Amino acid sequence: MAKTGDTQRSGRVKHVPQRTCVACRRTDAKRGLIRLVRTAEGRVEVDSTGKRHGRGAYLCHTAACWELAMKRRTLERALRVEPLSAENQRDLLAYIRGLPIAEDHRPDDHSVDVLSHDVRV
């Protein structure tokens, strides 16, 4: 006999996949971060669906994390690509401009200082 909807009625919580931002190392729900994907041609592109083929990495919805990932080259390491081309960087920076400016999105005391690269614990 098939049980339809019993998981919702029994009070079980649905599993929410967790991912980590490659810049600030904050863990959040998969849908709460932006996925970037390395294409077969070696370009890095935003994956709005989260389902495109290719190696993926996640970043927060804040420009500070994107800038930090570009500056520290953590995005390139996570995606295992050669240094990003000037055109590819320009495309990603254009996407960043549409994101909100980060005030302070740190959920706890474990944080990264963008300017001095110090990690406070």
N, C-alpha and C positions, 0 to 999 in steps of 0.2 A: 504494500500500500504506500503510495507516495504522500509525503508530508509537504504540503505547500504552505509556506508562510509561517511554519512552526518556529523557525529561528527568530523571527521578529516578535512573536508572542511570548516566547519563553524568556525573554529578557537578555538573551545573548547579544553582546556587542559585536558588530561587524568589524572584521580586521581592516585596519587602515594602513596601507603601505607607508613606511617612513623612508625619507631620503635625507641626505646631508648636503648643505651648501658647501661647495668646494672652496669658497672664500672665507666665510666666517665660522664654518664648521657647526652651524646651528642645525639641529634635526627638526624636521617638520613633516607634515603629511605630504605625500607625493604631489597632490594637487595644489599644495600651498607654495610650491617652488616652480621655477621655470626650467624646463629641460632644454639643454643644448645638445646637439647631435653632430658627430663627425660624419660627413657624407662619404661615399665611395671615392669622390674626387679629392677628398682631403679638406674640404671647406667646413667651417663651423657655422651651423644655422640654428635658429630658434625652432624648437619642435613644439608647436602649440597643442598638438593632439596628444603628445606623450607616447606615441606608438610608432614613430618612424624607425626604419631600420638604421642601424649604425650604433657606434659607441656613444653613450650619453653621459652627461654630467649635469648637475643641478645647481642653480643659483637662486638667491632670494629675489624678491620683487623690488629691491632697492638699488639705486644707482651706485651707492657706496660699495656694495658687494661686487658689482660688475667691474667697477674701476679697480678694486683691490685684486680681483682675479686676473685682470689684464696686466696690472703692475707687477704682481708677484709671479705671473705666468703659471698659476695653479690650474687654470683652465686648459692650457696647452698640455700640461702634464697629465691631467685627468683624462683628457681625450686622446692622449698619445699622438699628438700632431707636431709637425715642425712649427717653427714660429709662424704665427698668423700673418698672412699677407696684409699689406696696407689696405687693400680693398675690403678684405674680410673684417679687419678691425674697424674700418669706417662703417660698414654695414651694422656691426654689433653696437657700436657707439650710437648710431642713429636710433637703434631700438632702445638703448639705455635712456636716451633723452625723453622718451615717453613714460619712463618709470618715475614714481615719486622720489623725492629727495629724502634720504634716510635721516631721521632725527635721532632715534635710539631704539632699534628693534631688538635689542638683546633681551632674551627672556630670563636670564639669570646672571650671576656674577662672573661667569666664564665668558670673557669677551675679548675681542681683538681691537686694538687701537689702530685705526687706519693710517694715521700720520706717522707714528713712530715704530710701527710693526711690533709693538710689545704685546705680549699676551698676559692678561691679568687673571689670576686664579684666586 
